[in-house]
Amino acid sequence: MALKRIIPCLLLRNNGLVKTIKFKKSTYIGDPINAVKIFNEKEVDELVFLDIDATRNKQEPSYQLIQDIASECFMPFCYGGGVKNVEQIRRLIASGAEKVAINSAAFHNPKLISDAANLFGSSTIVVSVDYKKNLFGKQMVFVEGGRKSTKIDPVSYAIQMEELGAGELFLNCIERDGTMEGYDVEMVQRIADAVTIPVIACGGANDLQDFKKVLQIEGVSAAAGSKFVFQGKKRGVLISYLDPSEIKSLT
């Protein structure tokens, strides 16, 4: 059985941290290095960094920032954003990222997943799956920062990505992003039942019960953004994490 993890997901924009709601409205959170130092003190097991502008602006990953993060980070971390070829993956790993998340390029060039898995090992390659309902109310995978529909349902897409060699799936419900209204447990369950690789559920976490609902699904870990960067109804910025006793009760 895969280790259950509770992972802070941190969004990068212009080398700073932000938090979005439904992939749109963003709030500036602060400096990523300061956040890393806080999560070091909290003894977090793993981090995920996603650059939300890199693909949209056709930018290379910020290798210097990743090196700076790696120099301060006591835990392994995954980086995603703007990744479209194996040379970038090689540079990201050399810069200190343990895992690399691939989103839009996995759809546009599926061979990248198999090539990367063969070169760097499946455990290094994470496919990020963003999804929401289309105009007809059907759940579909979206790429390009949630703007372009692939016209593929998330379960079929997850199966395809596993077959290509992905070692892990990062599942993000666009409609629940930043809302703190709970995970899309039904979709998480469907995908976990359809694949054998680990799944990370993201989008909507608010309290321990939300974490518990997805962590009880076999093969699923939990990620959250707002839960770990905001405090209170007014969403004041405060980097935080669960207490050890809370983690123990969940895992």
Secondary structure, DSSP 8 states (H G I E B T S, - for coil): -----EEEEEEEETTEEEEESTTSSEEEEE-HHHHHHHHHHTT-S-EEEEESSTTTTT----HHHHHHHHHH-SS-EEEESS--SHHHHHHHHHHT-SEEEE-HHHHH-THHHHHHHHHH-GGGEEEEEEEEE-TTS-EEEEETTTTEE-S--HHHHHHHHHHHT-SEEEEEEGGGTTT-S---HHHHHHHHHH-SS-EEEES---SHHHHHHHHTSTTEEEEESHHHHEETTTTEE------HHHHHHH-
